[in-house]
Amino acid sequence: VAVDLHFPTLQKALDGIDDDTKLLIDADVASEMNIRRIIRKTETEVGPINAFFCNAGILGGVWGGGPEVSNDKWSRMWEVNVMQAVYVARHLFPLYESRGKGALMITASAAGLLTLAGNLPYSVTKHAAVAVAEWLKISYENIQITCLCPQGVKTNMLAGHDPTAVWGGGGLISPDKVAIMTIDAMCQGRFLVLPHPDVAKFFQFKSKNYDLWLQKMNQIHNKNLDLLRLTSTKTKQQSKL
């Protein structure tokens, strides 16, 4: 079963998969009504849900801005990046509990453990996504909760952006590699999935010396500002040619 906001994207993603039980659902997961519809349609037409993957997310641009970001954009990112998982837990977990088992995978981000310099809404909502995953893990003993926190992944979310300055040189990895690592973690019953090994080191460094970590992140923030100004200048110069 695959869900996306745009139906053509679904068809392309599942093209070549020969499965009579394949179900494509076009839906905006920011809507609680749509989450209920996804769950009911899947349970009715395919069968009991064993695992639900909350993978939809909004970045809002690598340089997404700070307090000046509009309330509408804040609300949209909050609904997709955070409430999606809350709605799934609200409507799917009672079914899981009645069966005595089930799994939920929440795609957060390395920004949820660290931060994304230059993008306040993304950093805040991904921190909240991690918090939702932690709370669910603590509260539901018979439901497996997995939290995925990658840095850069080769998807349309980062199309047109230079990831090296933003993701601390962690590099972009393929969605296939992330998927394999996530499934492996779920099979082993692990909570946290870190496809980029450096994230664990950064997270440990943050907990050991918070002030120094903040200083380092400030340096990255300033570096990104310089890169943004340089890119903007080059763009303006090219437009005049």
N, C-alpha and C positions, 0 to 999 in steps of 0.2 A: 504494500500500500504506500503510495507516495502522495504528498500534499504540497501544493505550491500556489502562490498568488496568481501565477500566469499559467494557464493550461498548456500552451505550446511548449513551455519549458519542461513541464512534466512529460509530455510525449517524447521530447528529445532525450531526456534523461533515461527513460525506460525503453527507448527504442532498441529492439533486438532481444529483449527479454521475453522469452516464450513461456508464459505462465497463465493458465486459464483463470487463476485466482487473482491476477493482477488488477488492482483498483487504483484509478487516478482520481484525485479529488482536488478541484480548484477552490481554494478558501484562503481568507485572510485570518491568520492565527491570532491576530490582535483582538479578535471578537470571541467572547465567551460562547455565544450562540454557535459560531462556526466550530469551535472545539467540541462542543456537544454533538454537533452534526457529524463531525469526522469520526468520533467514537461510536456513535450509534450506527452509522452507515457501515463502518468496518465490522463491527460486531454482528450486524445483520447479514451482510453480503459476503463476508469472508470467513468470519469466525472470531473466537475470543482473542483479544489482543494480548500478546505475550510481552512485547516491549514497545515502548513509545519513545521516539527520538525527537526532542525539541531542538531542532537545528536552525530554525529561521532566526535571523538577526538583522539588525540595522546598524551600520557603521556611521552613516551620516557624513562620509568623507574622512580621509585620514586626518586632515586638519579640521575637525568638526566644530571647533569653537569652544567658548566658555560660558560665563553667565549671560552673555548677550544672545545666546541661542533662544529662539522663540518658544513660547509655551507649547505651541502646537507640535513642534519637533520633539520637545522633551516628552510630551504625552505619548506621541507615536512610538518613540524609542522605548519608553517604559512599558507600554502595552505589549510590544513584540518581544523585547529582550527579557522582560521579567514576568509579566502577567500570563503570558502563554503557558509557562510551566505551572503557575498557580491554578489556572483553569483546568489543565490536564489532571493535576492532582485532585482537584475538587470533584471532577466528574468521572475519572477513571479509577482512582484509588479505591472507592467503595466496591467496584467490581473485582479489583485485585484482592482486596481483603476477603471478599466472599469466597475466592478461589484459593486463598492462602499463599499466593505468589504473584509476581509481576515485576516488571523492570521499567525504569525511566532513565533516559540519558538526556542531560541538559548540556547543550553547547554554550559554555560561558566564553572565556577568553583569558589569555595571560594578563590582559588588562584588568580582569576581575581579581587577580591575585596581586598584581603590581599596579600599573596605571598606564594610560596612553597619553603621553604628553601632547597637549594640543587638542584633546577631545574630551571635554568634561562630561557630556551626556553619556557617551559610550563607556567611559571609565566608571561612572556611577551606576549605570544600569547593569554592567557586567559584574561589578562587585555585588550588586543585589542578586544577580542570577546565581552566583556562587553561594551566597547566604541562603537562598531558597533551597538549593541542593543540599547544603549542610543540614538545614533544619529538617528537611524531609528524611535524610539519612538517619538522623538521630531519633526521629519520631515514629518511623515505620520499620519495624524489625523484619517483617516478612517481604518487604518490597526492596528490590535492589536499586540503589540510586548510583548513577555514575555522572561525574562532572568532567567535561572536556574543556581544557584550557590551553589551546594552542596559541602560538604567535601567528606569523603570516602563513596563509594557505592560498594556493593558486586557484582562486575563484574570482568571479566578477566583482566581488566586494573591493578588491584591491586593484582592479583594472586601471591602468593609467597612472599608478602611484609608484614611487620609488620606495620599496620596503626597507632598504638598508638603514636609512636614518631613523625610521619610525620604529622598527622592531628590534633595534639594538644589534643588528647584524645577524640575527637568528636565522635568516634566510627563509625563502618560501618553500613549502613542501607540498606534495600533491594531495588532493582529497582522498585518493585511493589509499595512500600510506596512513593518513589520519584515520580512515575508516577501519583499516586492519588493526591498528593499535587500539582503537576504541573497542572493537569486538573482542580482542584479546583480553583487555582489561575487564570487560563485562564477564567473560567466561571465567576469569580468575577471581571475580568478586571484588575488584579494587574500586575505590571511590574516585580517585583523582587520576586523570589521564593527561600527561604532559608530553606531547609529541616532540617538543623542542627541549632537550635536556638542560639548556641554560636557564630555563624558567625556574626549575627547582633550585638552582644555585642562587638566582636573583631573589627568590622568595625567602630562602634561608638567610641571605645577606640582609634583607629588609628586616627580618625579625631580630637579628643579632645587633644591628646598628641602624636604627630607624633614621636618626638625624643624618648620618652619612649617606644613607640610601636616598633621602630626600635631596641632598646636595647633588648627588650624581644624576638624579632625575631632572633637576633644575638645569644641569649642564646639557642634557639631552634636549630639553625643552628649548633652550637658547639656540642650540645647534639647528633644531628644526625650524626655528624662526628665521635664522640666517638663510637656510636652504629655501624656505618659502619666499623670502624677499628676492633671492637670486633667481629663482624660477619665474617669479612674477615679472622681474625686470627683463629677462630673456624673452618672455612671451610678448611683452609690450614692444620690444625691439623688433621681433620677427613680424609682428602685425603691421609695423610701419614699412616693411620692405615691399 
